[in-house]
């Protein structure tokens, strides 16, 4: 196997005890990691908007949390050379707490503009701060 596999693959599956575990490790590392997949994950988070006619703000924040978690899970585990630059940039964008807070704020409709402006004036606001405030 060492002659037929790239060293990166061997390092990924070296400590697994079964073929199933090896498959799962490789799946986490490579599945859903094309440029198109990564772009779709980003769009799924950034283009998500709140519609108060169909959901409550609590449901919106919960759904946003799910989408954000899915994006982070997809970005976990590294990237192959084809998407490495885009994947790493997206990972850096998804990690900071303030970036996630900003993603949540842009998901809100225009009638939240006063609240959004007030929240943005506070220095060092976090995702937790924003999600608590919009739920009030």
N, CA and C atoms as an extended XYZ file, in Angstrom:
408
Properties=species:S:1:pos:R:3:atomname:S:1:resname:S:1:resid:I:1 pbc="F F F"
N         0.815       -1.180        0.000 N   UNK     1
C         0.000        0.000        0.000 CA  UNK     1
C         0.866        1.255        0.000 C   UNK     1
N         1.999        1.229        0.665 N   UNK     2
C         2.843        2.403        0.738 CA  UNK     2
C         3.352        2.831       -0.633 C   UNK     2
N         3.476        1.896       -1.551 N   UNK     3
C         3.963        2.257       -2.885 CA  UNK     3
C         2.859        2.860       -3.737 C   UNK     3
N         1.597        2.581       -3.425 N   UNK     4
C         0.482        3.039       -4.250 CA  UNK     4
C        -0.250        4.251       -3.702 C   UNK     4
N         0.077        4.689       -2.510 N   UNK     5
C        -0.637        5.805       -1.888 CA  UNK     5
C         0.312        6.970       -1.634 C   UNK     5
N        -0.270        8.146       -1.690 N   UNK     6
C         0.492        9.344       -1.354 CA  UNK     6
C         0.756        9.347        0.149 C   UNK     6
N         1.882        9.899        0.579 N   UNK     7
C         2.204        9.916        2.014 CA  UNK     7
C         1.127       10.597        2.866 C   UNK     7
N         0.484       11.630        2.323 N   UNK     8
C        -0.564       12.331        3.055 CA  UNK     8
C        -1.723       11.394        3.400 C   UNK     8
N        -2.068       10.507        2.478 N   UNK     9
C        -3.156        9.550        2.707 CA  UNK     9
C        -2.757        8.556        3.782 C   UNK     9
N        -1.547        8.051        3.693 N   UNK    10
C        -1.063        7.085        4.685 CA  UNK    10
C        -1.071        7.713        6.071 C   UNK    10
N        -0.626        8.974        6.175 N   UNK    11
C        -0.639        9.651        7.469 CA  UNK    11
C        -2.061        9.795        8.016 C   UNK    11
N        -3.019        9.997        7.134 N   UNK    12
C        -4.405       10.160        7.550 CA  UNK    12
C        -4.979        8.877        8.134 C   UNK    12
N        -4.664        7.748        7.544 N   UNK    13
C        -5.281        6.479        7.966 CA  UNK    13
C        -4.367        5.585        8.793 C   UNK    13
N        -3.183        6.030        9.096 N   UNK    14
C        -2.190        5.211        9.801 CA  UNK    14
C        -2.702        4.626       11.112 C   UNK    14
N        -3.426        5.375       11.887 N   UNK    15
C        -3.853        4.920       13.210 CA  UNK    15
C        -5.235        4.261       13.228 C   UNK    15
N        -5.861        4.134       12.088 N   UNK    16
C        -7.169        3.486       12.067 CA  UNK    16
C        -7.016        1.989       12.227 C   UNK    16
N        -8.057        1.353       12.789 N   UNK    17
C        -7.981       -0.082       13.055 CA  UNK    17
C        -8.751       -0.933       12.056 C   UNK    17
N        -9.585       -0.301       11.244 N   UNK    18
C       -10.361       -1.077       10.282 CA  UNK    18
C       -10.525       -0.274        8.993 C   UNK    18
N       -10.974       -0.971        7.965 N   UNK    19
C       -11.212       -0.305        6.683 CA  UNK    19
C       -12.321        0.728        6.832 C   UNK    19
N       -13.312        0.418        7.656 N   UNK    20
C       -14.407        1.357        7.878 CA  UNK    20
C       -13.907        2.655        8.518 C   UNK    20
N       -13.056        2.545        9.523 N   UNK    21
C       -12.480        3.733       10.157 CA  UNK    21
C       -11.640        4.520        9.154 C   UNK    21
N       -10.862        3.829        8.347 N   UNK    22
C       -10.036        4.496        7.337 CA  UNK    22
C       -10.924        5.244        6.344 C   UNK    22
N       -11.999        4.590        5.915 N   UNK    23
C       -12.937        5.222        4.992 CA  UNK    23
C       -13.516        6.490        5.602 C   UNK    23
N       -13.937        6.418        6.862 N   UNK    24
C       -14.530        7.585        7.520 CA  UNK    24
C       -13.527        8.727        7.648 C   UNK    24
N       -12.281        8.415        7.960 N   UNK    25
C       -11.248        9.448        8.050 CA  UNK    25
C       -11.028       10.124        6.703 C   UNK    25
N       -10.962        9.323        5.652 N   UNK    26
C       -10.759        9.883        4.310 CA  UNK    26
C       -11.979       10.668        3.843 C   UNK    26
N       -13.155       10.201        4.207 N   UNK    27
C       -14.391       10.889        3.834 CA  UNK    27
C       -14.437       12.277        4.469 C   UNK    27
N       -14.080       12.364        5.750 N   UNK    28
C       -14.061       13.651        6.436 CA  UNK    28
C       -13.060       14.593        5.765 C   UNK    28
N       -11.932       14.033        5.363 N   UNK    29
C       -10.879       14.859        4.789 CA  UNK    29
C       -11.207       15.355        3.389 C   UNK    29
N       -11.907       14.542        2.575 N   UNK    30
C       -12.061       14.890        1.166 CA  UNK    30
C       -13.487       15.109        0.679 C   UNK    30
N       -14.482       14.524        1.313 N   UNK    31
C       -15.845       14.645        0.799 CA  UNK    31
C       -16.357       16.076        0.906 C   UNK    31
N       -16.993       16.526       -0.160 N   UNK    32
C       -17.565       17.867       -0.164 CA  UNK    32
C       -16.534       18.966       -0.187 C   UNK    32
N       -15.377       18.701       -0.755 N   UNK    33
C       -14.297       19.669       -0.709 CA  UNK    33
C       -13.894       20.183       -2.087 C   UNK    33
N       -14.824       20.227       -3.038 N   UNK    34
C       -14.518       20.874       -4.307 CA  UNK    34
C       -14.789       22.366       -4.143 C   UNK    34
N       -14.297       23.173       -5.060 N   UNK    35
C       -14.534       24.604       -4.992 CA  UNK    35
C       -16.035       24.889       -4.998 C   UNK    35
N       -16.772       24.167       -5.816 N   UNK    36
C       -18.220       24.354       -5.887 CA  UNK    36
C       -18.884       24.009       -4.555 C   UNK    36
N       -18.475       22.904       -3.937 N   UNK    37
C       -19.038       22.505       -2.644 CA  UNK    37
C       -18.754       23.553       -1.570 C   UNK    37
N       -17.512       24.030       -1.541 N   UNK    38
C       -17.151       25.028       -0.537 CA  UNK    38
C       -17.900       26.343       -0.766 C   UNK    38
N       -18.051       26.722       -2.024 N   UNK    39
C       -18.821       27.927       -2.341 CA  UNK    39
C       -20.270       27.788       -1.923 C   UNK    39
N       -20.840       26.600       -2.128 N   UNK    40
C       -22.232       26.361       -1.742 CA  UNK    40
C       -22.398       26.410       -0.228 C   UNK    40
N       -21.428       25.891        0.520 N   UNK    41
C       -21.487       25.934        1.978 CA  UNK    41
C       -21.440       27.384        2.456 C   UNK    41
N       -20.556       28.184        1.856 N   UNK    42
C       -20.472       29.599        2.221 CA  UNK    42
C       -21.777       30.317        1.884 C   UNK    42
N       -22.287       30.104        0.692 N   UNK    43
C       -23.540       30.755        0.273 CA  UNK    43
C       -24.697       30.338        1.168 C   UNK    43
N       -24.735       29.079        1.589 N   UNK    44
C       -25.788       28.576        2.460 CA  UNK    44
C       -25.822       29.339        3.786 C   UNK    44
N       -24.663       29.787        4.227 N   UNK    45
C       -24.590       30.537        5.475 CA  UNK    45
C       -24.819       32.030        5.242 C   UNK    45
N       -24.167       32.591        4.248 N   UNK    46
C       -24.197       34.035        4.031 CA  UNK    46
C       -25.515       34.511        3.421 C   UNK    46
N       -26.109       33.730        2.555 N   UNK    47
C       -27.349       34.152        1.898 CA  UNK    47
C       -28.611       33.817        2.685 C   UNK    47
N       -28.465       33.204        3.817 N   UNK    48
C       -29.604       32.846        4.657 CA  UNK    48
C       -30.213       34.117        5.231 C   UNK    48
N       -31.523       34.318        5.074 N   UNK    49
C       -32.173       35.526        5.573 CA  UNK    49
C       -33.385       35.179        6.440 C   UNK    49
N       -33.645       36.058        7.348 N   UNK    50
C       -34.753       35.884        8.281 CA  UNK    50
C       -36.052       36.381        7.656 C   UNK    50
N       -37.084       35.555        7.730 N   UNK    51
C       -38.411       35.928        7.260 CA  UNK    51
C       -39.365       35.760        8.445 C   UNK    51
N       -39.781       36.868        9.028 N   UNK    52
C       -40.613       36.802       10.229 CA  UNK    52
C       -42.023       36.306        9.959 C   UNK    52
N       -42.391       36.155        8.702 N   UNK    53
C       -43.720       35.622        8.378 CA  UNK    53
C       -43.773       34.099        8.523 C   UNK    53
N       -42.614       33.447        8.471 N   UNK    54
C       -42.597       31.980        8.510 CA  UNK    54
C       -41.903       31.392        9.733 C   UNK    54
N       -41.032       32.170       10.382 N   UNK    55
C       -40.309       31.655       11.545 CA  UNK    55
C       -40.174       32.730       12.610 C   UNK    55
N       -39.859       32.283       13.807 N   UNK    56
C       -39.559       33.225       14.885 CA  UNK    56
C       -38.069       33.538       14.836 C   UNK    56
N       -37.665       34.570       15.559 N   UNK    57
C       -36.244       34.921       15.594 CA  UNK    57
C       -35.437       33.806       16.267 C   UNK    57
N       -36.019       33.139       17.259 N   UNK    58
C       -35.330       32.017       17.913 CA  UNK    58
C       -35.078       30.883       16.921 C   UNK    58
N       -36.080       30.576       16.107 N   UNK    59
C       -35.915       29.529       15.090 CA  UNK    59
C       -34.869       29.942       14.050 C   UNK    59
N       -34.857       31.218       13.702 N   UNK    60
C       -33.877       31.707       12.731 CA  UNK    60
C       -32.461       31.551       13.274 C   UNK    60
N       -32.246       31.968       14.515 N   UNK    61
C       -30.910       31.866       15.113 CA  UNK    61
C       -30.503       30.397       15.241 C   UNK    61
N       -31.441       29.525       15.612 N   UNK    62
C       -31.136       28.095       15.714 CA  UNK    62
C       -30.748       27.521       14.349 C   UNK    62
N       -31.473       27.887       13.315 N   UNK    63
C       -31.150       27.421       11.958 CA  UNK    63
C       -29.809       27.988       11.497 C   UNK    63
N       -29.554       29.253       11.821 N   UNK    64
C       -28.270       29.854       11.474 CA  UNK    64
C       -27.142       29.106       12.165 C   UNK    64
N       -27.323       28.744       13.433 N   UNK    65
C       -26.314       27.974       14.169 CA  UNK    65
C       -26.041       26.632       13.489 C   UNK    65
N       -27.098       25.966       13.018 N   UNK    66
C       -26.927       24.695       12.307 CA  UNK    66
C       -26.112       24.885       11.038 C   UNK    66
N       -26.430       25.917       10.286 N   UNK    67
C       -25.710       26.178        9.029 CA  UNK    67
C       -24.251       26.532        9.297 C   UNK    67
N       -24.024       27.323       10.325 N   UNK    68
C       -22.661       27.704       10.697 CA  UNK    68
C       -21.866       26.473       11.145 C   UNK    68
N       -22.488       25.610       11.926 N   UNK    69
C       -21.824       24.378       12.374 CA  UNK    69
C       -21.518       23.455       11.194 C   UNK    69
N       -22.449       23.366       10.251 N   UNK    70
C       -22.226       22.549        9.063 CA  UNK    70
C       -21.041       23.085        8.260 C   UNK    70
N       -20.950       24.415        8.145 N   UNK    71
C       -19.832       25.012        7.418 CA  UNK    71
C       -18.520       24.684        8.111 C   UNK    71
N       -18.469       24.831        9.417 N   UNK    72
C       -17.247       24.524       10.161 CA  UNK    72
C       -16.873       23.053       10.042 C   UNK    72
N       -17.866       22.164       10.102 N   UNK    73
C       -17.596       20.725        9.986 CA  UNK    73
C       -17.075       20.381        8.598 C   UNK    73
N       -17.620       21.004        7.574 N   UNK    74
C       -17.159       20.757        6.212 CA  UNK    74
C       -15.729       21.234        6.036 C   UNK    74
N       -15.389       22.322        6.676 N   UNK    75
C       -14.051       22.884        6.530 CA  UNK    75
C       -13.012       22.162        7.380 C   UNK    75
N       -13.445       21.363        8.326 N   UNK    76
C       -12.517       20.624        9.180 CA  UNK    76
C       -11.842       19.512        8.388 C   UNK    76
N       -10.660       19.194        8.757 N   UNK    77
C        -9.993       18.030        8.178 CA  UNK    77
C        -9.065       18.296        7.023 C   UNK    77
N        -8.860       19.524        6.644 N   UNK    78
C        -7.895       19.825        5.601 CA  UNK    78
C        -8.457       19.746        4.197 C   UNK    78
N        -7.596       20.030        3.231 N   UNK    79
C        -7.988       20.124        1.833 CA  UNK    79
C        -6.898       19.544        0.950 C   UNK    79
N        -7.297       19.102       -0.237 N   UNK    80
C        -6.278       18.676       -1.184 CA  UNK    80
C        -5.746       19.910       -1.913 C   UNK    80
N        -4.727       19.733       -2.721 N   UNK    81
C        -4.056       20.860       -3.369 CA  UNK    81
C        -4.962       21.656       -4.297 C   UNK    81
N        -5.992       21.035       -4.849 N   UNK    82
C        -6.878       21.715       -5.802 CA  UNK    82
C        -7.663       22.851       -5.168 C   UNK    82
N        -8.041       22.701       -3.921 N   UNK    83
C        -8.872       23.708       -3.254 CA  UNK    83
C        -8.222       24.280       -1.996 C   UNK    83
N        -6.964       23.987       -1.794 N   UNK    84
C        -6.301       24.347       -0.547 CA  UNK    84
C        -6.395       25.845       -0.231 C   UNK    84
N        -6.073       26.707       -1.185 N   UNK    85
C        -6.096       28.147       -0.923 CA  UNK    85
C        -7.477       28.650       -0.559 C   UNK    85
N        -8.464       28.249       -1.351 N   UNK    86
C        -9.851       28.673       -1.082 CA  UNK    86
C       -10.338       28.095        0.238 C   UNK    86
N       -10.050       26.836        0.464 N   UNK    87
C       -10.495       26.191        1.704 CA  UNK    87
C        -9.885       26.825        2.938 C   UNK    87
N        -8.593       27.125        2.886 N   UNK    88
C        -7.936       27.743        4.032 CA  UNK    88
C        -8.468       29.155        4.278 C   UNK    88
N        -8.703       29.911        3.200 N   UNK    89
C        -9.260       31.262        3.353 CA  UNK    89
C       -10.660       31.198        3.957 C   UNK    89
N       -11.447       30.258        3.506 N   UNK    90
C       -12.798       30.103        4.031 CA  UNK    90
C       -12.770       29.670        5.495 C   UNK    90
N       -11.832       28.817        5.845 N   UNK    91
C       -11.680       28.387        7.235 CA  UNK    91
C       -11.338       29.572        8.122 C   UNK    91
N       -10.422       30.418        7.653 N   UNK    92
C       -10.064       31.613        8.428 CA  UNK    92
C       -11.256       32.550        8.592 C   UNK    92
N       -12.088       32.623        7.575 N   UNK    93
C       -13.274       33.473        7.626 CA  UNK    93
C       -14.325       32.912        8.584 C   UNK    93
N       -14.424       31.605        8.682 N   UNK    94
C       -15.464       30.968        9.492 CA  UNK    94
C       -15.125       30.894       10.977 C   UNK    94
N       -13.855       31.051       11.325 N   UNK    95
C       -13.454       30.871       12.716 CA  UNK    95
C       -13.733       32.038       13.642 C   UNK    95
N       -13.414       33.269       13.260 N   UNK    96
C       -13.561       34.356       14.244 CA  UNK    96
C       -15.005       34.546       14.700 C   UNK    96
N       -15.149       34.733       15.987 N   UNK    97
C       -16.464       34.929       16.590 CA  UNK    97
C       -17.148       36.165       16.009 C   UNK    97
N       -16.388       37.230       15.793 N   UNK    98
C       -16.972       38.459       15.264 CA  UNK    98
C       -17.449       38.265       13.826 C   UNK    98
N       -16.755       37.437       13.032 N   UNK    99
C       -17.208       37.159       11.664 CA  UNK    99
C       -18.544       36.434       11.690 C   UNK    99
N       -18.694       35.474       12.573 N   UNK   100
C       -19.969       34.762       12.686 CA  UNK   100
C       -21.081       35.697       13.155 C   UNK   100
N       -20.751       36.619       14.048 N   UNK   101
C       -21.736       37.602       14.486 CA  UNK   101
C       -22.161       38.471       13.305 C   UNK   101
N       -21.209       38.853       12.475 N   UNK   102
C       -21.515       39.680       11.311 CA  UNK   102
C       -22.371       38.908       10.310 C   UNK   102
N       -22.082       37.622       10.117 N   UNK   103
C       -22.919       36.790        9.237 CA  UNK   103
C       -24.360       36.767        9.735 C   UNK   103
N       -24.537       36.654       11.051 N   UNK   104
C       -25.893       36.663       11.610 CA  UNK   104
C       -26.566       38.011       11.375 C   UNK   104
N       -25.835       39.096       11.584 N   UNK   105
C       -26.423       40.427       11.391 CA  UNK   105
C       -26.857       40.664        9.946 C   UNK   105
N       -26.076       40.187        8.985 N   UNK   106
C       -26.475       40.420        7.594 CA  UNK   106
C       -27.626       39.522        7.168 C   UNK   106
N       -27.971       38.560        7.999 N   UNK   107
C       -29.109       37.703        7.678 CA  UNK   107
C       -30.438       38.338        8.087 C   UNK   107
N       -30.362       39.442        8.803 N   UNK   108
C       -31.573       40.092        9.293 CA  UNK   108
C       -32.129       41.077        8.258 C   UNK   108
N       -33.455       41.211        8.196 N   UNK   109
C       -34.079       42.112        7.211 CA  UNK   109
C       -33.905       43.589        7.603 C   UNK   109
N       -34.248       44.499        6.685 N   UNK   110
C       -34.038       45.936        6.910 CA  UNK   110
C       -34.702       46.515        8.161 C   UNK   110
N       -35.817       45.953        8.618 N   UNK   111
C       -36.455       46.542        9.799 CA  UNK   111
C       -35.651       46.313       11.078 C   UNK   111
N       -34.554       45.564       11.010 N   UNK   112
C       -33.634       45.391       12.132 CA  UNK   112
C       -32.453       46.359       12.050 C   UNK   112
N       -32.441       47.280       11.078 N   UNK   113
C       -31.281       48.147       10.854 CA  UNK   113
C       -30.879       48.956       12.078 C   UNK   113
N       -31.829       49.502       12.827 N   UNK   114
C       -31.485       50.274       14.035 CA  UNK   114
C       -30.779       49.398       15.062 C   UNK   114
N       -31.307       48.211       15.289 N   UNK   115
C       -30.675       47.284       16.220 CA  UNK   115
C       -29.274       46.913       15.728 C   UNK   115
N       -29.151       46.624       14.449 N   UNK   116
C       -27.854       46.240       13.877 CA  UNK   116
C       -26.830       47.354       14.063 C   UNK   116
N       -27.225       48.579       13.755 N   UNK   117
C       -26.307       49.713       13.918 CA  UNK   117
C       -25.891       49.887       15.375 C   UNK   117
N       -26.833       49.751       16.290 N   UNK   118
C       -26.506       49.860       17.718 CA  UNK   118
C       -25.551       48.760       18.158 C   UNK   118
N       -25.778       47.553       17.702 N   UNK   119
C       -24.912       46.435       18.085 CA  UNK   119
C       -23.507       46.592       17.526 C   UNK   119
N       -23.407       47.112       16.319 N   UNK   120
C       -22.087       47.285       15.688 CA  UNK   120
C       -21.268       48.390       16.340 C   UNK   120
N       -21.893       49.303       17.053 N   UNK   121
C       -21.134       50.366       17.718 CA  UNK   121
C       -20.389       49.850       18.946 C   UNK   121
N       -20.799       48.725       19.469 N   UNK   122
C       -20.136       48.151       20.639 CA  UNK   122
C       -18.845       47.470       20.197 C   UNK   122
N       -17.765       47.872       20.825 N   UNK   123
C       -16.464       47.310       20.471 CA  UNK   123
C       -16.325       45.894       21.012 C   UNK   123
N       -15.804       45.006       20.172 N   UNK   124
C       -15.527       43.647       20.598 CA  UNK   124
C       -16.758       42.779       20.802 C   UNK   124
N       -17.839       43.068       20.090 N   UNK   125
C       -19.029       42.238       20.248 CA  UNK   125
C       -18.759       40.817       19.761 C   UNK   125
N       -19.416       39.872       20.394 N   UNK   126
C       -19.216       38.461       20.061 CA  UNK   126
C       -20.494       37.882       19.453 C   UNK   126
N       -20.379       36.686       18.928 N   UNK   127
C       -21.543       36.022       18.369 CA  UNK   127
C       -22.604       35.793       19.448 C   UNK   127
N       -22.178       35.390       20.624 N   UNK   128
C       -23.120       35.181       21.733 CA  UNK   128
C       -23.862       36.454       22.097 C   UNK   128
N       -23.128       37.582       22.124 N   UNK   129
C       -23.761       38.874       22.421 CA  UNK   129
C       -24.838       39.196       21.397 C   UNK   129
N       -24.491       39.007       20.120 N   UNK   130
C       -25.422       39.346       19.034 CA  UNK   130
C       -26.632       38.426       19.076 C   UNK   130
N       -26.423       37.134       19.214 N   UNK   131
C       -27.566       36.208       19.192 CA  UNK   131
C       -28.495       36.450       20.380 C   UNK   131
N       -27.931       36.819       21.538 N   UNK   132
C       -28.783       37.146       22.689 CA  UNK   132
C       -29.585       38.419       22.434 C   UNK   132
N       -28.950       39.434       21.884 N   UNK   133
C       -29.621       40.712       21.660 CA  UNK   133
C       -30.727       40.629       20.623 C   UNK   133
N       -30.523       39.892       19.559 N   UNK   134
C       -31.563       39.820       18.541 CA  UNK   134
C       -32.764       38.999       19.015 C   UNK   134
N       -32.551       38.160       19.999 N   UNK   135
C       -33.652       37.357       20.541 CA  UNK   135
C       -34.518       38.122       21.525 C   UNK   135
N       -34.050       39.263       21.986 N   UNK   136
C       -34.828       40.050       22.978 CA  UNK   136
C       -36.034       40.700       22.355 C   UNK   136
